[in-house]
Amino acid sequence: MAGSTNKKRTAVVAAAAATALVLTGTVAWNMAQDQTVLNELPKENTGEYNVLLDEDFDPANPWANKDVWAENTGDNTVIVRMRLEEFYDITYRNGNTYNNKEGYSTDNTTANAIFNVPGASTLTGKDADSSTELDNSITLHFGPNVMTIDAWQQAGSPYADADGKGYWVIDADGWCYYTKALAASEKTEWLLDDVDLDKDILTQTYKPPYELSYKINVRLQAMSADLADFGSETDNAQWTYLGTSSDGRYITADQRTDDFEILNDQTISDSAKALVMGIENPDKAQGKAATNVTDLKTLLADEKTDVVSLSNDITITNAEEMISVPNGAKTVNLNGHTLKTDGSTIPLNVGKDATLTVEGGTIDGGSTVAAFVSGTMKLNDVNVNSENNYAVWVENNGSLELNGANVTSAKTHGLVVNAESDITISGSTITAETAGVDAICINGENINVNIEDSTVSGGTNAIRLIKGATLNAKNTTFKSNLYGIGGNNTVPANEVNLTGCTVEAGLIGVFKPDDTPLTMTNCNVKVNATDTGAVGICVRSGDVTLNNVNVAVDCGANTITKLHDDDSITNYYATKSGFDEFGYNALQVVLNSYEDINLTIDGGSYTTNVDGAKSVFVCNGKTIHSGKTYANTITVTGTPTFAPSFTFGSYDNTTVN
């Protein structure tokens, strides 16, 4: 077995001759290079114990370590993969006669690649048993940066280690993929270090005298790192191949006549496809330069151009100059510059079949929408501004990712999201500066919003959740002059989950009128109370779980003259379906109004410093469902702090635990 302590190092490494496999000349766009080198380990003859070396090895130094790697001696940047293919012949004594037992031969070669044998062992540390019937006798020792594709995925699919070195990733079919593209003169890390033969184990199976001939064929394939003929990630029919596979996903080799070469084609697996598609091409890092609108439009329309980099600020002056990406995957590196409009048209339009990534600069819409997104748009370290319009408009079924982005609208909503769209925000800020507008405006049904480590600041709402929207937020601050997180009972959201978030508002921190599940964990809600009223969290319907939530209504130096007593607030809720009277309470619960309420409070604190206000206020509201029988529950655990002190009592149609 691999890793046995009693093994004797009696075999030379199965190397690519005495040097690396190299890529020579100019690599074409398809699968242009397929090299193989057959390596025969010294024959093991237990009759005389003579060791014979294949001519590929140095007879003067037979036990020297020879490593397998690849080197690019051509001009183009390439992606490489290797496969190690094993063969053996053994003649051994069985009784009074000699029998010849063949190993895997060219008549049955499907399972000859390392790891491509059902039941064969995988890596143990950096070692693996042979894929042949000699598995207990032969151990292959791989390089330090070698792992199986399962282990690579479990490690987060890293493409380089801490020192910037690539990995060799072994797929289940035996193909070993290098995770970094090789520029001219660059080398991979070692794939194979050496091979050990344990004669003691071999002798237990084959009684001496015997003669063993063991060989490894090392196959290297390369393709251009541009992946121009590798095909579209979403269109398998366009993938370049040399075979006749209907799905077009072959990476094949030229047919050769070497008796020891495995000739079968291999279909690339989905996992390997994703790995290859993720390898960064350093030649494309900065992209082709654009100095004006014509350059930018021409390069983005070029199928062979993936990345365009601005050399200076570019201004769009009419509708014909609008930068439109109808399909495909493109990247615009703003390179610290600004793409702007004079107000006559939208600067950027992303079509429904396109994925556009914009990096490192500013998009200025002026008096227009800065970016209109029907497909997928990714904004990395980009400032997106609009003076008189929405900063970003996401059309139905669109997708937007913000990473380190700043999205700002001076006079209207910062981000408008329409139906069936997905929004992912990380390390970003979204700001709508004017009263009466939202930082994130939900404008359609069934929208998913995921936010982490960001700040969302709006005039009326930081975000208003309606129409089946789902919000998952972590470590994010929501700020607004009125509502931090708002809602609507007639067009309810779907689900709200907040973890480690802060909500700061001038009127209501979290307004929960609908039947949407709301879960808040380790959150802080602060409302800066003025004489117009304030509430920390207002619950009128649905399942609400508050785990270690700290809610504070703070009037600061403000003088409060319009404090409503309990009767006036209760009367308001009992007679109207609207909401404009605020009792400066940290938590306000309106029962028997819209839908059942199931409220759980686990720890945390609920405080107000407004004289006469309550930490918690519970009342009945106006019933909008004729004949409905309500069944509410309020559960308190974990010893929360209430200041002023508060104890839940008995309420209509409500069980208090």
C-alpha positions in Angstrom: 0.0 0.0 0.0 1.0 3.6 -0.5 3.2 4.9 2.4 4.4 1.5 3.5 7.5 1.9 5.7 9.3 -1.2 4.5 9.5 -0.2 0.8 12.9 -0.2 -0.8 13.6 2.6 -3.2 14.8 0.5 -6.1 13.2 2.3 -9.1 14.0 5.4 -11.0 11.4 8.1 -11.4 9.0 7.8 -14.4 10.2 11.0 -15.9 9.9 12.7 -19.2 13.3 11.4 -20.2 15.9 13.3 -18.2 14.2 16.7 -18.6 10.8 18.3 -18.6 8.2 18.0 -21.3 8.4 21.3 -23.1 6.0 23.2 -25.4 7.8 24.5 -28.5 6.9 26.8 -31.2 3.6 28.8 -31.3 0.6 27.1 -29.8 -2.5 27.2 -31.9 -5.9 28.1 -30.6 -7.2 24.6 -30.5 -5.7 21.5 -28.9 -2.4 22.1 -30.7 0.2 20.2 -28.6 0.1 16.6 -27.6 3.4 15.1 -26.5 4.2 11.8 -25.0 7.4 10.3 -23.6 7.6 6.6 -22.7 9.7 5.8 -19.7 10.7 2.3 -18.8 11.8 1.6 -15.3 14.8 -0.8 -14.8 13.9 -4.4 -15.3 13.7 -6.4 -12.1 15.2 -9.9 -12.5 15.3 -11.9 -9.3 17.2 -14.7 -10.9 20.4 -12.7 -11.1 19.2 -9.4 -9.5 20.6 -7.4 -12.5 19.1 -4.0 -13.2 18.8 -2.9 -16.8 18.1 0.7 -17.7 16.0 2.0 -20.5 17.9 4.3 -22.8 15.8 7.2 -21.6 17.7 7.2 -18.3 21.3 8.1 -17.5 23.2 4.8 -17.1 26.0 6.7 -15.2 23.5 7.8 -12.6 20.6 5.3 -12.5 19.2 6.2 -9.1 19.1 9.9 -9.6 15.8 11.7 -8.9 14.1 13.0 -12.1 11.0 15.0 -11.8 8.1 15.5 -14.2 7.0 19.0 -15.0 6.2 21.1 -18.1 7.9 24.2 -19.5 6.6 26.6 -22.0 9.3 27.5 -24.6 6.9 29.0 -27.0 5.4 32.4 -27.5 1.8 32.1 -26.4 0.5 31.7 -22.9 -0.9 28.2 -22.4 -2.9 26.0 -20.1 -1.5 22.5 -19.7 -2.6 19.1 -18.5 -0.8 15.7 -18.2 -1.7 12.1 -17.8 0.4 9.3 -16.5 -0.4 6.0 -18.3 1.0 2.7 -16.9 2.0 -0.6 -18.5 3.8 -3.7 -17.3 4.9 -7.2 -18.4 6.0 -9.8 -16.0 7.4 -13.2 -16.7 7.4 -15.4 -13.6 7.8 -19.0 -12.6 4.7 -21.0 -11.8 5.6 -24.6 -11.0 8.0 -26.1 -13.6 7.1 -23.7 -16.4 7.3 -20.0 -17.1 4.1 -18.1 -17.7 3.7 -14.7 -19.2 1.1 -12.5 -17.4 0.4 -9.3 -19.4 -0.5 -6.0 -17.7 -2.9 -3.6 -19.3 -2.1 -3.5 -23.0 -3.2 -1.4 -25.9 -6.1 -3.8 -26.4 -7.7 -2.6 -23.2 -6.3 0.8 -22.3 -9.3 2.7 -20.8 -8.2 2.1 -17.3 -4.5 2.7 -17.6 -4.3 6.3 -16.5 -3.3 6.8 -12.9 -6.5 7.1 -10.7 -8.6 5.9 -13.6 -9.2 2.4 -12.2 -12.4 1.5 -10.3 -11.4 0.9 -6.7 -7.9 2.2 -7.1 -6.5 4.2 -4.2 -6.3 8.0 -4.4 -3.7 10.2 -2.8 -2.5 9.3 0.7 -0.5 12.3 1.6 1.3 12.8 -1.7 1.6 9.1 -2.5 -0.6 6.8 -4.6 -0.6 3.1 -5.5 -0.2 2.0 -9.0 -3.3 1.7 -11.2 -2.1 -1.7 -12.4 -2.5 -5.1 -10.8 0.9 -4.3 -9.2 -0.8 -1.7 -6.9 0.6 -3.1 -3.7 4.1 -3.3 -5.0 4.5 0.1 -6.7 4.0 3.6 -5.2 4.1 6.8 -7.0 5.3 9.9 -5.1 3.8 13.1 -6.3 5.0 16.7 -5.9 4.1 18.9 -3.0 1.5 20.9 -4.9 -0.5 17.9 -6.1 -4.1 17.1 -4.9 -7.2 15.4 -6.2 -10.0 17.5 -7.7 -12.2 16.6 -4.7 -9.6 17.9 -2.3 -9.0 21.0 -4.4 -12.7 21.8 -4.3 -12.9 21.2 -0.6 -10.0 23.6 -0.1 -12.0 26.3 -1.9 -10.6 25.7 -5.4 -7.4 27.7 -5.0 -5.5 28.5 -8.1 -2.2 29.3 -6.4 -0.6 28.8 -3.0 0.7 31.5 -0.6 3.9 31.8 -2.7 2.0 32.2 -6.0 2.8 28.6 -7.2 0.1 26.7 -9.1 -1.3 23.3 -8.2 -1.6 20.1 -10.1 -5.2 18.9 -9.8 -5.9 15.2 -10.6 -9.4 14.5 -12.0 -11.0 11.1 -11.7 -10.2 10.2 -15.3 -6.5 10.6 -14.6 -6.0 13.9 -16.3 -3.9 16.3 -14.2 -4.6 20.0 -14.7 -2.2 22.8 -13.8 -4.1 25.7 -12.2 -1.9 28.5 -13.6 -1.5 29.6 -17.2 2.2 29.3 -18.3 3.6 32.4 -20.0 6.7 32.0 -22.2 9.7 30.4 -20.4 7.5 29.5 -17.3 7.5 26.1 -15.7 5.0 24.2 -13.7 5.6 22.7 -10.3 6.5 19.0 -10.1 3.8 16.6 -11.0 5.7 13.4 -10.2 8.7 13.1 -7.9 9.6 9.4 -8.2 8.3 5.8 -8.1 9.1 3.0 -5.6 9.1 -0.7 -6.1 8.7 -2.9 -3.0 10.4 -6.2 -4.1 9.3 -7.9 -0.8 5.6 -7.5 -1.6 6.1 -8.4 -5.3 7.9 -11.6 -4.3 5.0 -12.6 -2.2 2.8 -12.6 -5.3 5.3 -13.8 -7.9 7.8 -16.4 -6.8 11.3 -15.9 -8.1 12.7 -16.0 -10.6 10.7 -13.4 -12.4 11.3 -10.5 -14.8 9.2 -7.3 -14.5 9.1 -4.6 -17.1 7.2 -1.5 -15.9 6.6 1.5 -18.0 4.9 4.9 -17.6 3.8 7.0 -20.6 3.7 10.7 -19.8 1.3 12.6 -22.0 1.2 16.4 -22.1 -1.4 18.5 -23.8 -1.6 22.2 -24.1 -4.1 24.8 -25.3 -4.0 28.6 -25.6 -4.9 30.4 -22.4 -7.2 32.6 -24.4 -9.6 29.7 -24.6 -10.9 31.2 -27.9 -11.8 27.7 -29.4 -12.4 26.1 -26.0 -15.9 27.6 -26.4 -18.5 29.5 -24.5 -19.2 28.5 -20.9 -22.9 28.4 -21.8 -22.7 26.9 -25.3 -21.0 23.5 -25.3 -21.6 23.1 -29.0 -19.0 25.7 -29.7 -16.2 23.9 -27.8 -13.3 23.0 -30.1 -12.6 19.3 -30.4 -10.9 16.9 -32.8 -13.3 14.0 -32.3 -16.9 13.6 -33.1 -18.5 14.0 -29.7 -22.0 15.4 -30.1 -21.6 17.7 -27.1 -18.3 19.0 -28.4 -16.4 18.7 -25.2 -13.5 16.5 -26.2 -9.9 17.6 -25.7 -8.2 15.0 -27.9 -4.8 14.0 -29.1 -3.4 13.3 -32.5 -3.5 9.5 -33.1 0.0 8.0 -32.8 1.3 4.6 -33.5 3.4 4.1 -30.3 2.5 0.7 -28.9 2.5 2.0 -25.4 0.2 5.0 -26.0 -3.4 5.1 -24.9 -5.3 6.2 -27.9 -8.8 6.7 -26.6 -10.2 10.2 -26.5 -11.2 11.7 -23.2 -14.2 13.9 -22.5 -13.4 16.7 -20.1 -15.5 16.4 -16.9 -17.7 19.2 -15.6 -15.4 19.8 -12.7 -12.3 20.0 -14.9 -14.2 22.3 -17.3 -14.9 24.7 -14.4 -11.3 24.6 -13.4 -10.0 25.4 -16.9 -12.5 28.2 -17.3 -11.3 29.7 -14.0 -7.6 29.9 -14.9 -6.6 33.5 -15.2 -4.8 34.5 -18.4 -2.1 37.0 -17.4 -1.9 38.3 -21.0 -5.5 39.5 -20.7 -5.2 41.1 -17.2 -5.0 44.7 -18.5 -6.8 44.1 -21.8 -6.6 45.9 -25.1 -6.5 49.7 -24.8 -9.4 52.0 -25.7 -8.7 55.8 -26.0 -12.2 56.8 -27.3 -15.8 55.7 -27.8 -15.1 54.1 -31.2 -12.2 52.0 -29.8 -14.3 50.9 -26.8 -17.3 49.8 -29.0 -15.1 48.1 -31.6 -13.1 46.1 -29.0 -16.3 45.0 -27.1 -17.8 43.8 -30.4 -14.7 41.8 -31.2 -15.3 38.1 -30.3 -11.6 37.6 -29.7 -11.4 40.4 -27.2 -12.3 39.6 -23.6 -10.9 42.6 -21.7 -10.8 46.2 -22.7 -8.8 48.8 -20.7 -9.4 52.5 -20.8 -6.4 54.7 -21.4 -8.2 57.9 -20.4 -11.6 59.3 -19.6 -14.2 58.7 -22.2 -17.4 60.9 -22.7 -20.5 59.6 -24.6 -22.2 62.4 -26.4 -25.2 60.8 -28.3 -27.4 57.7 -28.3 -25.4 56.0 -31.0 -22.3 56.1 -28.8 -24.0 54.3 -25.9 -21.8 51.3 -24.9 -24.0 48.3 -25.4 -22.9 44.7 -24.7 -25.7 42.4 -26.2 -24.1 39.0 -25.4 -21.0 37.2 -24.4 -18.7 37.8 -21.4 -16.7 41.0 -21.4 -14.6 42.9 -19.0 -14.0 46.7 -19.0 -11.0 47.8 -16.9 -11.6 51.5 -16.3 -8.0 51.7 -15.2 -8.8 54.5 -12.8 -10.6 56.6 -15.5 -14.2 57.7 -15.9 -16.8 56.6 -18.4 -19.4 59.3 -18.5 -22.2 60.8 -20.6 -23.1 64.4 -21.4 -26.7 63.5 -20.3 -28.0 62.6 -23.8 -28.0 58.8 -23.3 -27.2 56.0 -20.8 -23.4 55.2 -20.7 -23.7 51.4 -20.3 -26.4 48.9 -21.4 -25.9 45.2 -20.6 -28.0 42.9 -22.8 -30.0 39.9 -21.4 -27.5 37.4 -22.8 -24.4 39.3 -21.7 -22.1 39.3 -18.7 -20.2 42.5 -18.2 -17.6 43.0 -15.5 -16.4 46.6 -14.9 -13.4 47.3 -12.7 -11.5 50.1 -11.1 -12.9 53.5 -12.0 -16.0 55.6 -12.3 -19.3 55.4 -14.3 -21.0 58.8 -14.3 -24.5 59.0 -15.7 -25.0 62.7 -15.1 -28.7 63.3 -15.6 -29.3 59.8 -16.9 -29.2 56.2 -15.5 -25.6 55.3 -15.3 -26.0 51.6 -16.0 -29.0 49.6 -17.4 -28.8 45.9 -16.7 -30.9 43.2 -18.5 -28.2 40.5 -18.2 -25.4 40.2 -15.6 -23.3 43.0 -14.5 -20.4 42.8 -12.0 -19.0 46.1 -10.6 -15.6 45.6 -8.8 -14.1 48.7 -7.1 -16.2 51.0 -9.2 -18.0 54.3 -8.4 -21.4 54.6 -10.1 -23.0 58.1 -9.9 -26.1 59.8 -11.3 -27.0 63.3 -10.5 -30.7 63.4 -11.6 -31.6 59.7 -12.2 -31.2 56.2 -10.9 -27.6 55.1 -10.6 -28.3 51.5 -11.6 -31.5 50.0 -13.1 -31.7 46.2 -13.1 -34.4 45.0 -15.5 -36.5 41.9 -15.1 -34.4 38.7 -14.7 -31.2 40.7 -14.4 -28.3 40.1 -12.1 -26.0 42.5 -10.4 -22.9 41.9 -8.3 -21.2 44.7 -6.4 -17.8 44.2 -4.9 -16.1 47.2 -3.3 -18.5 49.4 -5.3 -20.0 52.8 -4.4 -23.4 53.5 -6.0 -24.8 57.0 -5.5 -27.8 58.9 -6.7 -28.1 62.5 -5.7 -31.9 63.0 -6.4 -33.6 59.6 -6.7 -33.2 55.9 -5.9 -29.7 54.6 -5.9 -30.5 51.1 -7.2 -33.8 50.0 -8.8 -34.5 46.3 -9.0 -37.2 44.7 -11.1 -38.9 41.3 -11.1 -37.1 38.0 -10.8 -33.6 39.6 -10.3 -30.7 38.6 -8.2 -28.6 41.2 -6.3 -25.3 40.4 -4.5 -23.6 43.2 -2.6 -20.2 42.8 -0.8 -18.0 45.5 0.7 -20.0 48.2 -1.0 -22.0 51.4 -0.3 -25.4 52.4 -1.9 -26.5 55.9 -1.2 -29.7 57.8 -2.2 -29.2 61.3 -0.8 -32.6 63.0 -1.2 -35.7 62.7 1.1 -38.5 60.6 -0.4 -36.2 58.1 -2.2 -34.7 54.7 -1.3 -31.2 53.5 -1.5 -32.5 50.1 -2.8 -35.9 50.3 -4.4 -37.7 47.0 -5.0 -39.7 47.5 -8.1 -40.8 44.0 -9.0 -41.7 40.5 -7.7 -39.5 37.7 -6.4 -36.2 39.5 -6.0 -33.3 38.0 -4.1 -31.0 40.5 -2.3 -27.8 39.3 -0.6 -25.7 41.9 1.2 -22.5 41.5 3.3 -20.1 44.0 4.9 -21.8 47.0 3.2 -23.6 50.3 4.0 -27.0 51.1 2.5 -28.2 54.7 3.1 -31.5 56.1 1.8 -33.7 59.2 2.2 -37.0 57.4 3.0 -35.9 53.7 3.2 -32.5 52.2 3.2 -34.4 49.3 1.6 -38.1 48.7 1.3 -39.0 45.1 1.1 -42.2 44.3 -0.9 -43.5 42.0 -3.6 -42.0 38.7 -2.5 -38.5 40.0 -2.1 -36.0 38.0 0.0 -33.2 39.8 1.9 -30.2 38.1 3.5 -27.8 40.5 5.1 -24.7 40.1 7.2 -22.5 42.7 8.9 -24.3 45.5 7.1 -25.4 48.9 8.1 -28.8 50.3 7.0 -29.3 54.0 7.4 -32.3 56.3 6.6 -33.8 59.6 7.7 -37.1 57.7 8.1 -37.3 53.9 7.7 -34.2 51.8 8.0 -35.9 48.6 6.6 -39.5 49.2 5.4 -42.3 46.9 4.3 -45.9 46.8 3.1 -48.7 44.5 4.1 -50.6 44.6 0.8 -47.6 43.6 -1.3 -45.5 41.6 1.3 -41.9 40.5 1.0 -40.9 36.8 1.2 -38.3 36.5 3.9 -35.8 38.7 5.8 -32.7 37.4 7.6 -30.3 39.9 9.3 -27.1 38.8 11.1 -24.7 41.2 12.7 -26.4 44.1 11.1 -26.9 47.7 12.3 -30.1 49.7 11.5 -30.0 53.5 12.1 -33.2 55.5 11.3 -34.9 58.8 12.1 -38.4 57.4 12.5 -38.7 53.5 12.5 -35.7 51.1 12.5 -37.6 48.1 11.2 -41.2 48.3 10.0 -42.8 44.9 9.9 -46.4 45.2 8.7 -46.6 42.0 6.5 -46.7 38.2 7.0 -43.0 37.9 6.1 -40.7 35.8 8.4 -38.2 38.1 10.0 -35.1 36.8 11.8 -32.6 39.2 13.4 -29.5 37.8 15.1 -26.8 39.8 17.0 -28.2 43.1 15.5 -28.4 46.7 16.7 -31.2 49.1 16.0 -31.0 52.7 16.9 -33.6 55.4 16.2 -32.6 59.0 16.7 -35.9 60.4 18.0 -37.2 63.8 17.0 -40.5 65.5 17.9 -42.1 63.8 14.9 -42.1 60.4 16.6 -40.0 57.2 16.7 -40.2 53.4 17.1 -37.3 50.9 17.2 -39.1 47.8 15.7 -42.8 47.8 14.8 -44.4 44.4 14.4 -47.9 44.0 12.9 -47.9 40.6 11.4 -46.0 37.3 10.8 -43.2 35.3 12.4 -40.5 37.4 14.1 -37.5 36.1 15.9 -35.2 38.5 17.7 -32.0 36.8 18.9 -29.7 39.1 21.0 -31.1 42.2 19.3 -30.3 45.6 21.0 -32.9 48.2 20.2 -32.6 51.8 21.4 -34.8 54.9 20.9 -32.6 57.9 21.7 -33.9 61.5 21.7 -30.5 62.9 22.4 -30.8 66.6 23.0 -34.1 66.8 21.2 -37.2 68.0 23.2 -40.2 65.7 22.7 -43.5 67.5 23.0 -45.8 65.2 21.1 -45.7 62.0 23.2 -48.9 60.0 22.5 -50.4 58.1 25.5 -51.3 54.5 25.3 -55.0 55.1 24.6 -54.4 57.5 21.7 -52.0 55.0 20.0 -54.4 52.1 20.6 -57.3 54.1 19.2 -55.3 55.0 16.1 -54.5 51.4 15.4 -58.0 50.3 16.1 -59.5 52.8 13.6 -57.0 53.1 10.8 -55.0 50.8 8.7 -52.3 53.4 8.1 -49.4 54.2 10.4 -48.3 57.7 11.4 -48.4 57.8 15.2 -45.2 56.7 17.0 -44.9 56.3 20.7 -41.1 56.4 21.0 -41.2 52.7 22.1 -38.3 50.4 21.5 -40.6 47.6 20.4 -44.2 48.2 19.3 -46.4 45.1 18.7 -49.8 45.5 17.1 -51.9 42.4 17.6 -55.0 41.1 15.8 -54.6 43.5 12.9 -53.3 41.8 9.7 -52.1 38.2 10.2 -51.1 36.2 13.3 -48.0 37.2 15.1 -45.5 34.7 16.5 -42.9 36.8 18.3 -39.8 35.3 19.9 -37.5 37.5 22.0 -34.2 35.8 23.1 -31.9 38.1 25.1 -30.9 41.5 23.9 -32.1 44.8 25.1 -35.0 47.2 24.4 -34.6 50.7 25.7 -35.9 54.2 25.2 -34.8 57.4 27.0 -37.9 59.4 26.1 -39.9 60.3 29.2 -43.2 58.5 29.3 -42.4 56.1 26.5 -42.2 52.3 27.0 -39.5 49.8 26.1 -42.3 47.5 24.8 -45.8 48.5 23.8 -48.5 46.0 22.9 -52.0 46.8 21.6 -54.8 45.7 19.3 -55.1 47.0 15.8 -57.8 47.3 13.3 -58.8 43.9 12.0 -58.7 43.8 8.2 -59.9 40.2 7.8 -63.6 39.9 8.5 -64.4 36.9 10.6 -60.7 35.9 11.1 -59.8 34.1 14.3 -56.4 35.2 15.5 -53.9 33.0 17.3 -50.8 34.9 18.4 -47.8 33.8 20.5 -45.2 35.8 22.4 -42.2 33.9 23.8 -39.5 35.5 25.9 -36.2 33.7 26.7 -32.6 34.5 27.6 -33.4 37.3 30.0 -33.6 40.4 27.8 -33.2 43.9 29.3 -36.2 46.2 29.2 -35.7 49.8 30.1 -38.0 51.1 31.4 -38.8 47.8 32.9 -41.6 45.8 31.2 -43.5 42.5 31.8 -45.7 41.0 29.1 -49.3 40.6 30.3 -52.5 39.1 28.9 -53.6 40.1 25.4 -56.5 39.1 23.2 -56.1 35.9 21.2 -52.5 35.7 22.4 -50.4 33.1 24.3 -47.5 34.5 26.3 -44.7 32.1 27.2 
